[in-house]
Amino acid sequence: MWDVIIIGAGASGLMCAIEAGKRGRKVLVLEHAKRAGQKIIMSGGGRCNFTNLYTEPANFLCDNPHFVKSALSRYTQWDFIALVDKHKISWNERDHGQLFCDDSAKQIVAMLLNEAKEAGVQVQVQCEIFSHAKLADNHFSVQTKLGDYECHSLVVATGGLSLPKMGATPLAYKIADQYEIPVKATRAGLVPFTLQPSQKEKFAELSGIGLPARATCQVTSGKKSKDISFSEALLFTHRGLSGPVILQISNYWQVGEKISLDLLPDLDLFAELLHAQKNHPDQALKTVLAQQLPKRVVECLLAFSEIESLPLKQYHEKQLQEITQLFQHWSPEINGTEGYRTAEVTLGGIDTDFVSSKTFACKSVAGLYFIGEALDVTGWLGGFNFQWAWACGWAAGQEV
């Protein structure tokens, strides 16, 4: 018999275990993978983008935008930075307030496991969950390949569906369904786009080229629509488009909708073309554009749009506006996304209306808690999802 059993030794699960253990609770963490913190270890190119200096509720997608406020305000980025500093893990700040380990993401996992050990937490890996049940006396039983366990509080921290090769499963949603807790439709988030076959074949030759860009898409909420934009790096791939700017906008894109890409986000291209036409009328269009963009990108976009590269003096103003539109409002023909296979997060999940935003207890089932990516909460790229994991894990750990 345990006070608390936590299913999942990821970021939120380990944080919850640490806090519960500090309160003197007898805590067992069950993890089906070979080691704890698998997703932490591979994150951030092996350096773990463990938080973001500018974390705030606006950086998260949730059908109830107020749900994230309590946890994020009670356990902040500064609290986690203090924990990292306590363990003397050196880190660096990159663009947009992203914090990474100088050395290795393994340091973050080691830190969490050390904290868990000091709090008396037992972590059991390679422990496949077969089933669970709520017993008549408000206890839970959990059946695993390593034996059967009972507990007073059961915390589900199994994550979403992203990166199935890392062991992602739908277990959290199955548990929710067992107790008739609604689950919002899920889909891959922070994920590359694939292009329609006609564009895929043509733009595949640009694979590996990166450049700064601004991505914009329209978001509709009720009767209101608004544009949301991100300015980050764009990367052409052999199947479509990736890079931070694409991953960010993918959270907001819906099937069948368009996005707009500005490949020269810091330039007024139309004014630049008019200026060049006046001062260098005999210069070829692609020569002028290649001063601002990779030559292969210029040639590919012009060819695909059937725009001939002529001396600038041969274009009238309307044509220069159309050329500007092509490079600053390019609407690629999106076929879909790469799916959960490469997605960093899962959009949608367990309906937060059925979970306490303070304790993360299920409102309809005493003793049952849901934390982490399994919930209908998704952060932007840049350390926000880890900060959510630390915050909701910490909050649940004060209560279980």
Buried (B, 14 or more C-beta within 10 A) or exposed (E): EBBBBBBBBBBBBBBBBBBBBBBEBBBBBBBBBEBBBBBBBBBBEEBBBBBBBBBBBEBBBBBBBEBBBBBBEBBBBEBBBEBBEEEEBEBEEBEBBBBBBEEBBBBBBBBBBEBBEEBBBBBBBEBEBEEBEBEEEEBBBBBBEEEEBBBBBBBBBBBBBBBEEEBBBBBBBBBBEBEEBEBBEBBBBBBBBBBEEEBBEBBBEBEEBBBBBBBBBBBEEEEEEEEBBBBBBBBBBEBBBBBBBBBBBBBBBEEEEEBBBBBBBEBEBBEBBBEBBEEBEEBBBBBBBBEBBBEEBBBBBBEBEEBEBEBBEEBEEEBBBEBBBBBBEBEBBBBBBBBBEBBBBBBBBBBBBBBBBEBBBBEEBEBBBBBBBBBBBBBBBBBBBBBBBBBBBBBBBBBB
